[in-house]
Amino acid sequence: MSEPPELTKYLTDLERPFDSGVARPYEPQELIRFALRSGRYWADLALEWLDAGAPTAGLEFILDDAGHDRSLPQPVRHRALRLLKQTRPYMWTAWVKGDTQKGAVQTTLNRFIGRAITGCRYVEIDYEGGKEGWRGPSRDELDYGLELDLDNGETWSIVWEQFNLNEGLNVRPGSLVPESVRAEGSAIRDVSSRWLELGPGVLAEVRLGWAVIHAGPGYDRHGNKVTEAEESQLSLTAIQLIGNDTRTTVVTLYGADEIRVYFSLAAAREDGVVLAPAADA
């Protein structure tokens, strides 16, 4: 999601201390995200707002980008990484260690509850003429990821990730194009009408399915070596988006390098997808 250009006129708000009681014509996270991409002066003030208690939800990846942006002064980069660590002590939802981190991922994705999905796009890489049979009566197949637009203006991405021999679903704020892949290097299918017809209405619950993995030594997304003791032991393999109208959509890893989207629980079960139990089960 691109920030509205009118946010420029609100940058000077950052020169005053953050006050959660002040009514604003924008969400504080929107201005902070915009400021972190607007140069060192505004980035530093945006981090001051976060230190003062401004909400951090949805800012994990922009903080990570700021923490590794060489155009920003080192103190600003270090401050961004410190805030990122406080917000979420691990980078990916795809791999976690134990119940504490599983719970943190669940808490993050529970922000979808009460929101309606207003748009969806499938993103495929090395696209040559289209994938035959990508759409069926109750499921879709894609080779990279998808973007979901919510009715509060946020865009979130679900993408297939690989780490050593382990695969998982990464869910993160922001778009895949152009943040992860170039538009000219991918194909984008707008499937909004399909999701509005078959997908959930207002989201009432998000259930996550995890699989045990055996991680080995490797490197993180920035090329830093990660020791075996620091690596995760669980991978996210399925996400159930459950609407308050009983319609459910399942996004899951399936086979090698493939994501499947099911609009039918029966079809997902028939294909052997392991679904997460209800919270009260």
C-alpha positions, 0 to 999 in steps of 0.5 A: 500500500502506498502512503497518501501524498497528503501525509507530507503536510502532517510530517511537522506533527512529529516535531511535537511529542506523541500524545495518544489522546490527540485526534488525528485525520490519519493513523499514527502508524501511517505517518510513521511509515511515511516518515521512515522513508522521508529522510534522516530528520523525519525518520529520527522523529518518527522513532521518537514517537515510537519510543513515546508509545505510538503503536508499532503494529504493522511496522515491523518490516519498515523498521527492519528496512530502516535498521539496514538503510545505509543512508540513515545515520548509525544511531538511527539504524540502531534505534530502529533495530532496537524498536524492532526487537522490542516489537517482534524479537524474530523476523519471520512468521514462517519459523518460530521457536516454541509456544511463546513465539507461536502466541506472538504470531497469533496475536499479530495476525489477530489484528485481522479480526473484525476487518473485511478483505476488500481486494486480493492479488496473486503474484507469480514469478517467471511468468510465461504464458500463465499457469494452466489450471491455476483456478478450480471450482474450490481452490487456486494454485500459485507459485509465490504469494498473494496480497490482501487488502483490508477495509482499514487501508492496510495491505498484507502479504502471504508468501512462500519462503524457504530457509535451508530445506525448510519451507513456511508461510510468511505473513507480513505487512506491505505488498509483494510488488514492488517491495519483494519482486519487480513488477516486470519480473512477475505476473499479477492476477487481480482476483478480488471479485473471486475472493469477494464471492467465495472468501470470508466476509468480515473476519471472525477468527484466524487459525494457524497450522504449524509443522515441526521442522529440524533446522540446520545452520544457515543465514538470515535474510541479511546474510548473517550467519545463524547458529543452530541454537538460534534457529526456529523449530516450527514452520507455519504451513496453513492459515484459516481465515474464518468469516462471521458468515461461516465462509472460510478460506484456507491458504496453505503450502502444498508440495514443493514451491506451491501455495494453494488457496481453498474456498472449501474446507471439504476440498482442503481436507480431501487434499490432505491439508492439516487444519488447525483445531478450533481454539476451544477444541 
